[in-house]
Amino acid sequence: MKYFPDSALVQLEFDKIKLLVQAHCGTEYARLKSENLRIHTAREFIELDLQQSHEFKLLLEQSQYFPNDFTQNIARDLKLLSIPGAQLNGEQFLQIRSLAENIKNIFHWFDNERRIAYPGLTKVIANTYYEKKIREWIDEILDEKGIVLDKASDALADIRHSLSKKRNELRRLFDRILSKLNKAGFVADIEEAFLNGRRVVAIFAEHKRQNWIRVARTTSPLSLRSLHFPNFIRRKITIRTITIITDRSPIAHLLSAPRLKNSKRSSKTN
């Protein structure tokens, strides 16, 4: 649109008006809309905007609640839905679910009484509808933290059941070994800790090079470092260990147990 004179917007201080409007915007979408405001000449458009602004101003003045709580900008996430092969993570789907929940609240807010009292605002949701299936589809797959549910597929349920069973077996084994180490007097006051996300046992440094303890590393992320205790345990057991640098004082540093360089040295230790 051409303006006459060219400095008309400057003289009307239209840029200042847009800045004042942006200061009251609560969402990124509203700020973008305010930045692109322009002067209109169509009377129908002007009257509708003025009516909607007046009705929403009345809501604010009367301290009435309007369900526009969702303020996140997820335009990029919504665009990904239209791209074949694009993937969204759990957090992105939860944002979409929150948006769908907010839209439901808006539609419920516009009951028959409010549609009559606020005809201008009612036109905002004209020619639109709320799709309740969106929430149902997301809830069937994700939990409230965005983690895929076990029931999402039979294969996933089997995998997680197997992992849970294996974790329980390792936990019981860990507890038995920890109990034996405690009785032998090898464990520090802290007993156990987590190092790099792994459960470990804290043993005193003076015990780490005993002839009857052999530590070997394994490459499997689910396996544990193996310890052999011929004098105490007659079979192979697995456990991760760490050693304490201090002399029976509160733990200051935790180091992983050293790796034996060759199998000959391991066999001699045994």
GULUMNU-907619 format. One record per residue (C-alpha): x, z, y; residue number from 0; chain; residue in one letter. Coordinates in Angstrom, 3 decimals. Last residue first. Example, Ala and Ser with C-alpha at 12.3 -4.5 7.8 and 13.67 -1.06 7.14 Angstrom:
! residues 2
<rec c1="13.670" c3="7.140" c2="-1.060" num="1" chaine="A" residu="S"/>
<rec c1="12.300" c3="7.800" c2="-4.500" num="0" chaine="A" residu="A"/>
//
This chain:
! residues 270
<rec c1="43.571" c3="40.555" c2="-66.543" num="269" chaine="A" residu="N"/>
<rec c1="46.230" c3="40.478" c2="-63.855" num="268" chaine="A" residu="T"/>
<rec c1="48.368" c3="38.180" c2="-66.001" num="267" chaine="A" residu="K"/>
<rec c1="45.442" c3="35.824" c2="-66.440" num="266" chaine="A" residu="S"/>
<rec c1="44.873" c3="35.685" c2="-62.736" num="265" chaine="A" residu="S"/>
<rec c1="48.552" c3="34.994" c2="-62.023" num="264" chaine="A" residu="R"/>
<rec c1="48.430" c3="32.136" c2="-64.466" num="263" chaine="A" residu="K"/>
<rec c1="45.199" c3="30.745" c2="-62.912" num="262" chaine="A" residu="S"/>
<rec c1="46.898" c3="29.941" c2="-59.680" num="261" chaine="A" residu="N"/>
<rec c1="46.710" c3="30.740" c2="-55.994" num="260" chaine="A" residu="K"/>
<rec c1="44.683" c3="33.922" c2="-56.081" num="259" chaine="A" residu="L"/>
<rec c1="42.453" c3="34.068" c2="-53.049" num="258" chaine="A" residu="R"/>
<rec c1="42.670" c3="37.105" c2="-50.817" num="257" chaine="A" residu="P"/>
<rec c1="39.596" c3="39.308" c2="-50.212" num="256" chaine="A" residu="A"/>
<rec c1="37.660" c3="38.526" c2="-47.048" num="255" chaine="A" residu="S"/>
<rec c1="38.579" c3="40.550" c2="-44.041" num="254" chaine="A" residu="L"/>
<rec c1="36.493" c3="43.137" c2="-42.265" num="253" chaine="A" residu="L"/>
<rec c1="37.838" c3="44.901" c2="-39.218" num="252" chaine="A" residu="H"/>
<rec c1="37.070" c3="48.265" c2="-37.666" num="251" chaine="A" residu="A"/>
<rec c1="35.314" c3="50.231" c2="-40.409" num="250" chaine="A" residu="I"/>
<rec c1="34.976" c3="53.910" c2="-39.694" num="249" chaine="A" residu="P"/>
<rec c1="38.064" c3="55.686" c2="-41.140" num="248" chaine="A" residu="S"/>
<rec c1="39.258" c3="55.681" c2="-44.751" num="247" chaine="A" residu="R"/>
<rec c1="42.675" c3="54.360" c2="-43.703" num="246" chaine="A" residu="D"/>
<rec c1="41.774" c3="51.333" c2="-41.616" num="245" chaine="A" residu="T"/>
<rec c1="42.201" c3="47.760" c2="-42.812" num="244" chaine="A" residu="I"/>
<rec c1="39.012" c3="47.784" c2="-44.894" num="243" chaine="A" residu="I"/>
<rec c1="38.598" c3="45.156" c2="-47.598" num="242" chaine="A" residu="T"/>
<rec c1="35.844" c3="42.665" c2="-48.336" num="241" chaine="A" residu="I"/>
<rec c1="34.139" c3="41.862" c2="-51.604" num="240" chaine="A" residu="T"/>
<rec c1="31.639" c3="39.335" c2="-52.947" num="239" chaine="A" residu="R"/>
<rec c1="30.253" c3="40.107" c2="-56.398" num="238" chaine="A" residu="I"/>
<rec c1="30.164" c3="38.665" c2="-59.889" num="237" chaine="A" residu="T"/>
<rec c1="30.437" c3="40.481" c2="-63.197" num="236" chaine="A" residu="I"/>
<rec c1="32.327" c3="39.556" c2="-66.342" num="235" chaine="A" residu="K"/>
<rec c1="31.789" c3="41.875" c2="-69.285" num="234" chaine="A" residu="R"/>
<rec c1="33.275" c3="45.135" c2="-70.504" num="233" chaine="A" residu="R"/>
<rec c1="32.879" c3="47.076" c2="-67.273" num="232" chaine="A" residu="I"/>
<rec c1="34.820" c3="50.241" c2="-66.467" num="231" chaine="A" residu="F"/>
<rec c1="38.374" c3="49.950" c2="-67.733" num="230" chaine="A" residu="N"/>
<rec c1="38.271" c3="46.141" c2="-67.930" num="229" chaine="A" residu="P"/>
<rec c1="36.925" c3="45.819" c2="-64.365" num="228" chaine="A" residu="F"/>
<rec c1="36.904" c3="42.090" c2="-63.529" num="227" chaine="A" residu="H"/>
<rec c1="35.665" c3="40.930" c2="-60.142" num="226" chaine="A" residu="L"/>
<rec c1="34.104" c3="37.555" c2="-59.429" num="225" chaine="A" residu="S"/>
<rec c1="33.318" c3="36.231" c2="-55.975" num="224" chaine="A" residu="R"/>
<rec c1="29.647" c3="35.383" c2="-55.739" num="223" chaine="A" residu="L"/>
<rec c1="27.644" c3="32.227" c2="-56.417" num="222" chaine="A" residu="S"/>
<rec c1="24.925" c3="30.733" c2="-54.239" num="221" chaine="A" residu="L"/>
<rec c1="27.221" c3="28.791" c2="-51.926" num="220" chaine="A" residu="P"/>
<rec c1="29.123" c3="27.381" c2="-54.947" num="219" chaine="A" residu="S"/>
<rec c1="32.827" c3="26.996" c2="-54.241" num="218" chaine="A" residu="T"/>
<rec c1="34.068" c3="30.065" c2="-56.056" num="217" chaine="A" residu="T"/>
<rec c1="36.771" c3="32.500" c2="-55.060" num="216" chaine="A" residu="R"/>
<rec c1="38.630" c3="34.739" c2="-57.442" num="215" chaine="A" residu="A"/>
<rec c1="39.315" c3="38.431" c2="-57.088" num="214" chaine="A" residu="V"/>
<rec c1="41.058" c3="40.344" c2="-59.837" num="213" chaine="A" residu="R"/>
<rec c1="40.867" c3="44.112" c2="-60.004" num="212" chaine="A" residu="I"/>
<rec c1="42.600" c3="45.955" c2="-62.887" num="211" chaine="A" residu="W"/>
<rec c1="46.079" c3="45.415" c2="-61.503" num="210" chaine="A" residu="N"/>
<rec c1="45.151" c3="47.048" c2="-58.204" num="209" chaine="A" residu="Q"/>
<rec c1="45.764" c3="44.892" c2="-55.147" num="208" chaine="A" residu="R"/>
<rec c1="42.492" c3="45.657" c2="-53.262" num="207" chaine="A" residu="K"/>
<rec c1="42.519" c3="49.358" c2="-53.956" num="206" chaine="A" residu="H"/>
<rec c1="44.712" c3="50.562" c2="-51.079" num="205" chaine="A" residu="E"/>
<rec c1="42.701" c3="48.433" c2="-48.657" num="204" chaine="A" residu="A"/>
<rec c1="39.534" c3="50.423" c2="-49.194" num="203" chaine="A" residu="F"/>
<rec c1="36.461" c3="48.536" c2="-50.379" num="202" chaine="A" residu="I"/>
<rec c1="33.612" c3="47.130" c2="-48.298" num="201" chaine="A" residu="A"/>
<rec c1="31.080" c3="45.154" c2="-50.342" num="200" chaine="A" residu="V"/>
<rec c1="29.653" c3="41.861" c2="-49.067" num="199" chaine="A" residu="V"/>
<rec c1="26.295" c3="40.241" c2="-48.431" num="198" chaine="A" residu="R"/>
<rec c1="26.723" c3="36.859" c2="-46.815" num="197" chaine="A" residu="R"/>
<rec c1="25.558" c3="35.707" c2="-43.383" num="196" chaine="A" residu="G"/>
<rec c1="29.078" c3="35.201" c2="-42.104" num="195" chaine="A" residu="N"/>
<rec c1="29.933" c3="38.713" c2="-43.276" num="194" chaine="A" residu="L"/>
<rec c1="27.058" c3="41.077" c2="-44.028" num="193" chaine="A" residu="F"/>
<rec c1="27.691" c3="44.712" c2="-44.874" num="192" chaine="A" residu="A"/>
<rec c1="28.048" c3="47.094" c2="-47.802" num="191" chaine="A" residu="E"/>
<rec c1="29.470" c3="50.518" c2="-48.533" num="190" chaine="A" residu="E"/>
<rec c1="29.832" c3="51.654" c2="-44.886" num="189" chaine="A" residu="I"/>
<rec c1="31.553" c3="54.825" c2="-46.068" num="188" chaine="A" residu="D"/>
<rec c1="34.115" c3="52.854" c2="-48.008" num="187" chaine="A" residu="A"/>
<rec c1="33.798" c3="51.904" c2="-51.686" num="186" chaine="A" residu="V"/>
<rec c1="36.526" c3="52.444" c2="-54.294" num="185" chaine="A" residu="F"/>
<rec c1="35.541" c3="55.930" c2="-55.441" num="184" chaine="A" residu="G"/>
<rec c1="34.875" c3="54.977" c2="-59.079" num="183" chaine="A" residu="A"/>
<rec c1="31.291" c3="56.262" c2="-58.843" num="182" chaine="A" residu="K"/>
<rec c1="30.739" c3="54.155" c2="-55.735" num="181" chaine="A" residu="N"/>
<rec c1="32.160" c3="51.079" c2="-57.413" num="180" chaine="A" residu="L"/>
<rec c1="29.744" c3="51.543" c2="-60.323" num="179" chaine="A" residu="K"/>
<rec c1="26.762" c3="51.847" c2="-57.973" num="178" chaine="A" residu="S"/>
<rec c1="27.850" c3="48.779" c2="-56.039" num="177" chaine="A" residu="L"/>
<rec c1="28.049" c3="46.827" c2="-59.268" num="176" chaine="A" residu="I"/>
<rec c1="24.517" c3="47.797" c2="-60.239" num="175" chaine="A" residu="R"/>
<rec c1="23.195" c3="47.021" c2="-56.760" num="174" chaine="A" residu="D"/>
<rec c1="24.839" c3="43.590" c2="-56.725" num="173" chaine="A" residu="F"/>
<rec c1="23.371" c3="42.742" c2="-60.119" num="172" chaine="A" residu="L"/>
<rec c1="19.907" c3="43.729" c2="-58.921" num="171" chaine="A" residu="R"/>
<rec c1="20.356" c3="41.610" c2="-55.799" num="170" chaine="A" residu="R"/>
<rec c1="21.691" c3="38.671" c2="-57.809" num="169" chaine="A" residu="L"/>
<rec c1="18.631" c3="38.702" c2="-60.080" num="168" chaine="A" residu="E"/>
<rec c1="16.282" c3="39.031" c2="-57.104" num="167" chaine="A" residu="N"/>
<rec c1="17.982" c3="36.118" c2="-55.374" num="166" chaine="A" residu="R"/>
<rec c1="17.632" c3="33.964" c2="-58.505" num="165" chaine="A" residu="K"/>
<rec c1="13.898" c3="34.659" c2="-58.739" num="164" chaine="A" residu="K"/>
<rec c1="13.408" c3="33.890" c2="-55.069" num="163" chaine="A" residu="S"/>
<rec c1="15.309" c3="30.633" c2="-55.405" num="162" chaine="A" residu="L"/>
<rec c1="13.234" c3="29.600" c2="-58.429" num="161" chaine="A" residu="S"/>
<rec c1="9.986" c3="30.407" c2="-56.638" num="160" chaine="A" residu="H"/>
<rec c1="11.195" c3="28.504" c2="-53.581" num="159" chaine="A" residu="R"/>
<rec c1="11.891" c3="25.406" c2="-55.653" num="158" chaine="A" residu="I"/>
<rec c1="8.588" c3="25.597" c2="-57.554" num="157" chaine="A" residu="D"/>
<rec c1="6.558" c3="25.991" c2="-54.348" num="156" chaine="A" residu="A"/>
<rec c1="8.413" c3="23.080" c2="-52.754" num="155" chaine="A" residu="L"/>
<rec c1="7.584" c3="20.849" c2="-55.715" num="154" chaine="A" residu="A"/>
<rec c1="3.903" c3="21.825" c2="-55.632" num="153" chaine="A" residu="D"/>
<rec c1="3.596" c3="20.886" c2="-51.980" num="152" chaine="A" residu="S"/>
<rec c1="2.608" c3="22.554" c2="-48.699" num="151" chaine="A" residu="A"/>
<rec c1="1.650" c3="25.644" c2="-50.700" num="150" chaine="A" residu="K"/>
<rec c1="5.022" c3="27.242" c2="-50.058" num="149" chaine="A" residu="D"/>
<rec c1="4.412" c3="27.048" c2="-46.320" num="148" chaine="A" residu="L"/>
<rec c1="6.758" c3="25.197" c2="-43.989" num="147" chaine="A" residu="V"/>
<rec c1="8.123" c3="27.504" c2="-41.310" num="146" chaine="A" residu="I"/>
<rec c1="6.823" c3="27.131" c2="-37.746" num="145" chaine="A" residu="G"/>
<rec c1="6.624" c3="30.859" c2="-37.083" num="144" chaine="A" residu="K"/>
<rec c1="2.809" c3="31.031" c2="-37.342" num="143" chaine="A" residu="E"/>
<rec c1="2.908" c3="29.259" c2="-40.702" num="142" chaine="A" residu="D"/>
<rec c1="3.196" c3="25.530" c2="-41.208" num="141" chaine="A" residu="L"/>
<rec c1="1.618" c3="23.018" c2="-43.606" num="140" chaine="A" residu="I"/>
<rec c1="-2.130" c3="23.708" c2="-43.826" num="139" chaine="A" residu="E"/>
<rec c1="-2.084" c3="25.266" c2="-40.355" num="138" chaine="A" residu="D"/>
<rec c1="-0.896" c3="21.950" c2="-38.870" num="137" chaine="A" residu="I"/>
<rec c1="-3.742" c3="19.959" c2="-40.410" num="136" chaine="A" residu="W"/>
<rec c1="-6.337" c3="22.586" c2="-39.445" num="135" chaine="A" residu="E"/>
<rec c1="-5.139" c3="22.735" c2="-35.853" num="134" chaine="A" residu="R"/>
<rec c1="-5.371" c3="18.958" c2="-35.437" num="133" chaine="A" residu="I"/>
<rec c1="-8.698" c3="18.798" c2="-37.290" num="132" chaine="A" residu="K"/>
<rec c1="-10.428" c3="20.454" c2="-34.337" num="131" chaine="A" residu="K"/>
<rec c1="-10.388" c3="17.229" c2="-32.326" num="130" chaine="A" residu="E"/>
<rec c1="-11.776" c3="18.121" c2="-28.892" num="129" chaine="A" residu="Y"/>
<rec c1="-13.574" c3="15.363" c2="-27.037" num="128" chaine="A" residu="Y"/>
<rec c1="-13.005" c3="13.112" c2="-24.032" num="127" chaine="A" residu="T"/>
<rec c1="-15.235" c3="10.765" c2="-21.992" num="126" chaine="A" residu="N"/>
<rec c1="-15.740" c3="13.475" c2="-19.347" num="125" chaine="A" residu="A"/>
<rec c1="-13.280" c3="16.371" c2="-19.540" num="124" chaine="A" residu="I"/>
<rec c1="-12.255" c3="16.127" c2="-15.871" num="123" chaine="A" residu="V"/>
<rec c1="-15.824" c3="15.200" c2="-14.916" num="122" chaine="A" residu="K"/>
<rec c1="-16.811" c3="18.817" c2="-15.561" num="121" chaine="A" residu="T"/>
<rec c1="-14.546" c3="19.862" c2="-12.708" num="120" chaine="A" residu="L"/>
<rec c1="-16.741" c3="17.992" c2="-10.238" num="119" chaine="A" residu="G"/>
<rec c1="-20.004" c3="19.186" c2="-11.759" num="118" chaine="A" residu="P"/>
<rec c1="-19.058" c3="22.857" c2="-11.426" num="117" chaine="A" residu="Y"/>
<rec c1="-22.262" c3="24.923" c2="-11.450" num="116" chaine="A" residu="A"/>
<rec c1="-24.151" c3="22.572" c2="-13.789" num="115" chaine="A" residu="I"/>
<rec c1="-21.304" c3="22.237" c2="-16.260" num="114" chaine="A" residu="R"/>
<rec c1="-20.763" c3="25.976" c2="-15.887" num="113" chaine="A" residu="R"/>
<rec c1="-24.251" c3="26.785" c2="-17.138" num="112" chaine="A" residu="E"/>
<rec c1="-24.158" c3="24.319" c2="-19.998" num="111" chaine="A" residu="N"/>
<rec c1="-20.832" c3="25.641" c2="-21.302" num="110" chaine="A" residu="D"/>
<rec c1="-17.536" c3="24.398" c2="-19.949" num="109" chaine="A" residu="F"/>
<rec c1="-15.383" c3="27.301" c2="-21.143" num="108" chaine="A" residu="W"/>
<rec c1="-15.701" c3="26.147" c2="-24.757" num="107" chaine="A" residu="H"/>
<rec c1="-14.155" c3="22.801" c2="-23.821" num="106" chaine="A" residu="F"/>
<rec c1="-11.301" c3="24.556" c2="-22.047" num="105" chaine="A" residu="I"/>
<rec c1="-10.720" c3="26.922" c2="-24.958" num="104" chaine="A" residu="N"/>
<rec c1="-10.506" c3="24.011" c2="-27.383" num="103" chaine="A" residu="K"/>
<rec c1="-7.983" c3="22.299" c2="-25.108" num="102" chaine="A" residu="I"/>
<rec c1="-5.867" c3="25.458" c2="-25.147" num="101" chaine="A" residu="N"/>
<rec c1="-5.887" c3="25.546" c2="-28.949" num="100" chaine="A" residu="E"/>
<rec c1="-4.882" c3="21.884" c2="-29.101" num="99" chaine="A" residu="A"/>
<rec c1="-1.990" c3="22.603" c2="-26.741" num="98" chaine="A" residu="L"/>
<rec c1="-0.925" c3="25.569" c2="-28.829" num="97" chaine="A" residu="S"/>
<rec c1="-1.014" c3="23.377" c2="-31.945" num="96" chaine="A" residu="R"/>
<rec c1="1.135" c3="20.783" c2="-30.230" num="95" chaine="A" residu="I"/>
<rec c1="3.627" c3="23.490" c2="-29.321" num="94" chaine="A" residu="Q"/>
<rec c1="3.558" c3="24.720" c2="-32.926" num="93" chaine="A" residu="L"/>
<rec c1="4.336" c3="21.186" c2="-34.071" num="92" chaine="A" residu="F"/>
<rec c1="7.377" c3="21.135" c2="-31.809" num="91" chaine="A" residu="Q"/>
<rec c1="8.575" c3="24.462" c2="-33.202" num="90" chaine="A" residu="E"/>
<rec c1="8.253" c3="23.209" c2="-36.767" num="89" chaine="A" residu="G"/>
<rec c1="10.387" c3="20.141" c2="-36.211" num="88" chaine="A" residu="N"/>
<rec c1="9.126" c3="16.691" c2="-35.317" num="87" chaine="A" residu="L"/>
<rec c1="10.174" c3="13.477" c2="-37.043" num="86" chaine="A" residu="Q"/>
<rec c1="10.003" c3="9.830" c2="-35.983" num="85" chaine="A" residu="A"/>
<rec c1="9.569" c3="7.274" c2="-38.767" num="84" chaine="A" residu="G"/>
<rec c1="6.946" c3="5.223" c2="-36.928" num="83" chaine="A" residu="P"/>
<rec c1="6.802" c3="6.154" c2="-33.210" num="82" chaine="A" residu="I"/>
<rec c1="3.361" c3="7.251" c2="-31.977" num="81" chaine="A" residu="S"/>
<rec c1="3.952" c3="10.914" c2="-32.771" num="80" chaine="A" residu="L"/>
<rec c1="7.242" c3="10.776" c2="-30.871" num="79" chaine="A" residu="L"/>
<rec c1="5.299" c3="10.283" c2="-27.642" num="78" chaine="A" residu="K"/>
<rec c1="3.599" c3="13.624" c2="-28.147" num="77" chaine="A" residu="L"/>
<rec c1="6.990" c3="15.311" c2="-28.335" num="76" chaine="A" residu="D"/>
<rec c1="8.149" c3="13.616" c2="-25.130" num="75" chaine="A" residu="R"/>
<rec c1="4.981" c3="14.651" c2="-23.299" num="74" chaine="A" residu="A"/>
<rec c1="5.483" c3="18.236" c2="-24.432" num="73" chaine="A" residu="I"/>
<rec c1="5.670" c3="19.865" c2="-20.984" num="72" chaine="A" residu="N"/>
<rec c1="4.746" c3="23.494" c2="-21.471" num="71" chaine="A" residu="Q"/>
<rec c1="2.098" c3="25.081" c2="-19.206" num="70" chaine="A" residu="T"/>
<rec c1="-0.613" c3="26.116" c2="-21.692" num="69" chaine="A" residu="F"/>
<rec c1="-2.653" c3="28.849" c2="-20.037" num="68" chaine="A" residu="D"/>
<rec c1="-5.294" c3="26.595" c2="-18.432" num="67" chaine="A" residu="N"/>
<rec c1="-8.256" c3="28.625" c2="-19.653" num="66" chaine="A" residu="P"/>
<rec c1="-10.031" c3="29.321" c2="-16.329" num="65" chaine="A" residu="F"/>
<rec c1="-10.717" c3="32.953" c2="-15.531" num="64" chaine="A" residu="Y"/>
<rec c1="-12.731" c3="33.801" c2="-12.460" num="63" chaine="A" residu="Q"/>
<rec c1="-11.009" c3="35.670" c2="-9.660" num="62" chaine="A" residu="S"/>
<rec c1="-13.771" c3="34.687" c2="-7.200" num="61" chaine="A" residu="Q"/>
<rec c1="-11.241" c3="33.105" c2="-4.843" num="60" chaine="A" residu="E"/>
<rec c1="-9.500" c3="31.358" c2="-7.713" num="59" chaine="A" residu="L"/>
<rec c1="-12.722" c3="29.952" c2="-9.141" num="58" chaine="A" residu="L"/>
<rec c1="-13.850" c3="28.859" c2="-5.664" num="57" chaine="A" residu="L"/>
<rec c1="-10.571" c3="26.975" c2="-5.200" num="56" chaine="A" residu="K"/>
<rec c1="-11.293" c3="25.156" c2="-8.462" num="55" chaine="A" residu="F"/>
<rec c1="-14.633" c3="24.022" c2="-7.059" num="54" chaine="A" residu="E"/>
<rec c1="-13.130" c3="22.920" c2="-3.733" num="53" chaine="A" residu="H"/>
<rec c1="-10.318" c3="20.950" c2="-5.366" num="52" chaine="A" residu="S"/>
<rec c1="-12.790" c3="19.216" c2="-7.675" num="51" chaine="A" residu="Q"/>
<rec c1="-15.063" c3="18.324" c2="-4.749" num="50" chaine="A" residu="Q"/>
<rec c1="-12.166" c3="17.055" c2="-2.624" num="49" chaine="A" residu="L"/>
<rec c1="-10.896" c3="14.896" c2="-5.459" num="48" chaine="A" residu="D"/>
<rec c1="-14.373" c3="13.453" c2="-6.098" num="47" chaine="A" residu="L"/>
<rec c1="-14.989" c3="12.761" c2="-2.417" num="46" chaine="A" residu="E"/>
<rec c1="-11.666" c3="10.981" c2="-1.973" num="45" chaine="A" residu="I"/>
<rec c1="-12.169" c3="8.754" c2="-5.007" num="44" chaine="A" residu="F"/>
<rec c1="-15.683" c3="7.769" c2="-3.974" num="43" chaine="A" residu="E"/>
<rec c1="-14.543" c3="7.080" c2="-0.403" num="42" chaine="A" residu="R"/>
<rec c1="-11.826" c3="4.624" c2="-1.364" num="41" chaine="A" residu="A"/>
<rec c1="-9.145" c3="4.762" c2="1.344" num="40" chaine="A" residu="T"/>
<rec c1="-6.495" c3="6.722" c2="-0.477" num="39" chaine="A" residu="H"/>
<rec c1="-3.197" c3="8.125" c2="0.821" num="38" chaine="A" residu="I"/>
<rec c1="-0.669" c3="8.668" c2="-1.899" num="37" chaine="A" residu="R"/>
<rec c1="0.347" c3="11.467" c2="-4.252" num="36" chaine="A" residu="L"/>
<rec c1="3.208" c3="10.612" c2="-6.587" num="35" chaine="A" residu="N"/>
<rec c1="5.101" c3="13.882" c2="-6.133" num="34" chaine="A" residu="E"/>
<rec c1="1.865" c3="15.817" c2="-6.638" num="33" chaine="A" residu="S"/>
<rec c1="1.256" c3="14.133" c2="-9.987" num="32" chaine="A" residu="K"/>
<rec c1="4.782" c3="14.914" c2="-11.136" num="31" chaine="A" residu="L"/>
<rec c1="4.315" c3="18.546" c2="-10.144" num="30" chaine="A" residu="R"/>
<rec c1="1.015" c3="18.730" c2="-12.003" num="29" chaine="A" residu="A"/>
<rec c1="2.607" c3="17.349" c2="-15.182" num="28" chaine="A" residu="Y"/>
<rec c1="5.437" c3="19.866" c2="-14.925" num="27" chaine="A" residu="E"/>
<rec c1="2.926" c3="22.688" c2="-14.892" num="26" chaine="A" residu="T"/>
<rec c1="1.933" c3="25.539" c2="-12.548" num="25" chaine="A" residu="G"/>
<rec c1="1.752" c3="23.626" c2="-9.291" num="24" chaine="A" residu="C"/>
<rec c1="1.373" c3="25.771" c2="-6.150" num="23" chaine="A" residu="H"/>
<rec c1="4.758" c3="24.850" c2="-4.615" num="22" chaine="A" residu="A"/>
<rec c1="4.073" c3="21.209" c2="-5.457" num="21" chaine="A" residu="Q"/>
<rec c1="1.102" c3="21.214" c2="-3.064" num="20" chaine="A" residu="V"/>
<rec c1="3.245" c3="22.473" c2="-0.184" num="19" chaine="A" residu="L"/>
<rec c1="5.852" c3="19.822" c2="-0.945" num="18" chaine="A" residu="L"/>
<rec c1="3.184" c3="17.110" c2="-0.958" num="17" chaine="A" residu="K"/>
<rec c1="1.916" c3="18.245" c2="2.441" num="16" chaine="A" residu="I"/>
<rec c1="5.448" c3="18.207" c2="3.820" num="15" chaine="A" residu="K"/>
<rec c1="5.828" c3="14.605" c2="2.680" num="14" chaine="A" residu="D"/>
<rec c1="2.555" c3="13.693" c2="4.407" num="13" chaine="A" residu="F"/>
<rec c1="3.860" c3="14.849" c2="7.766" num="12" chaine="A" residu="E"/>
<rec c1="1.201" c3="12.702" c2="9.466" num="11" chaine="A" residu="L"/>
<rec c1="3.886" c3="11.211" c2="11.704" num="10" chaine="A" residu="Q"/>
<rec c1="6.144" c3="10.663" c2="8.717" num="9" chaine="A" residu="V"/>
<rec c1="3.391" c3="8.998" c2="6.730" num="8" chaine="A" residu="L"/>
<rec c1="2.514" c3="6.728" c2="9.706" num="7" chaine="A" residu="A"/>
<rec c1="6.131" c3="5.648" c2="10.295" num="6" chaine="A" residu="S"/>
<rec c1="5.482" c3="2.113" c2="9.130" num="5" chaine="A" residu="D"/>
<rec c1="2.704" c3="1.775" c2="11.687" num="4" chaine="A" residu="P"/>
<rec c1="0.628" c3="0.783" c2="10.016" num="3" chaine="A" residu="F"/>
<rec c1="0.878" c3="1.510" c2="6.324" num="2" chaine="A" residu="Y"/>
<rec c1="1.244" c3="-0.900" c2="3.461" num="1" chaine="A" residu="K"/>
<rec c1="0.000" c3="0.000" c2="0.000" num="0" chaine="A" residu="M"/>
//
